[in-house]
Amino acid sequence: MPLSAVSIKGYRSIRNLYLPVEACSIFIGANGVGKTNLYKALGLLRAAASGTITRAIADEGGLDSVLWAGSRRRHEPTRLILKAHFDELAYGVEVGLPNSYEIEIGVRQPTEAAFVSEPLVKEERLSSRLRGREVAMMERKGPMVALRDEDGKRVVHKDSVLSSETALGSFRDGGRYPELEALRREVLDWRLYHDFRTDEASPIRKPCHAITTPTLSADGSDLAAVLATLFVIREDTVDLAAAIDDAFPGATLNAWDEGSWCKFEMRFPETPRAFGAHELSDGTLKYLCLLGALMGYRLPSLIALNEPEASLHPSLLPPLARLIAQAAQRTRIWIVTHSETLASSLQEETGKVARRVIKKDGATGIEGLKLTGEFRDDAEEEE
């Protein structure tokens, strides 16, 4: 179920955007134009799948910080609307897997039982395409949720969810509601990497439990286990060794299990001994985290990177672009950056042009993006 597009309405500096998602989607822009909001919107969709979106909004500062602050049309509801679109052509239109999920978050009304400033889930909708037409497999308005079961029968659940909960995260009967379960699993598989702690007390600098770990966690705390999984479980580190040599010529990486712990170290050609995780520089450790995210035993269905160039030496950006290009052959990559060097290297390695994020009249937009989700330069090339 590859993600094909994302719709964002009423979120921070984003008034209304429909963004296509490619194998490698690259967004570049100056500070303050709202490019990080594109990344954060993906995080909110993932939080909807886990049932924690209202808490995530509260953590961002609440509705006052999250909702579109610009002018609105008269009688227009104050809503944050997020929608994920999936490429049904990738698996055929007859199988009935989800092709879109939409959620609306709004403010409390006087009749609603909720805290005064609490973000509330107002509506949700999960649609599938069956025999050429769109069918609502789940519709939620307020506390009432209507779902189609495994026989296609519409079942209404009244007062089944609280306004702080999502139906997507609450209904977990995969036998009765397979489409809901399929979409929840898909979105929860996404990984968003914003930054990795590299201070002396960072868990990345310490051994971690020896548990087979195919995918790096969002904070990178299980990096040692991800690397050891490649060395000990997969027993194939040819590509990993090549990536290390590309970024750090002549250096080697080793990871192993020791008792109930996993550890790793790097050896550089100019030093007489290897360096453990607690001794590596911040930039080297962050690059290893990116390597673990992009070269794990099993990659997630979507990897989102927010300013991955931060704290990296400029010489590491071309190798990082090659690393991302390789990963884009196995999964979908979403990158937000302000580095022209990284964007240029990515275009050279992937053939994908970085889309420039701009701000006009206070609203975040994408240069050349049409309402249809096409870019003007792409349309001109097709003509």
Secondary structure, 3 states (H helix, E strand, C coil): CCEEEEEEEEECCEEEEEEECCCEEEEECCCCCCHHHHHHHHHHHHHHHHCCHHHHHHHCCCHHHHECCCCCCCCCCCEEEEEEEECHHHCCCCCCCEEEEEEEEECCCCCCCCCCCCCEEEEEEEEEEECCEEEEEEEEECCEEEEECCCCCEEEECCCCCCCCCHHHHCCCCCCCHHHHHHHHHHHCCEEECCCCCCCCCHHHCCEECCCCCCCCCCCCCHHHHHHHHHHHHCCCHHHHHHHHHHCCCCEEEEEEECCEEEEEEECCCCCCCEECCCCCHHHHHHHHHHHHHHCCCCCCEEEEECCCCCCCHHHHHHHHHHHHHHCCCCEEEEEECCHHHHHHHHHHHCCCCEEEEEECCEEEECCECCCCCEHHHHHHHC
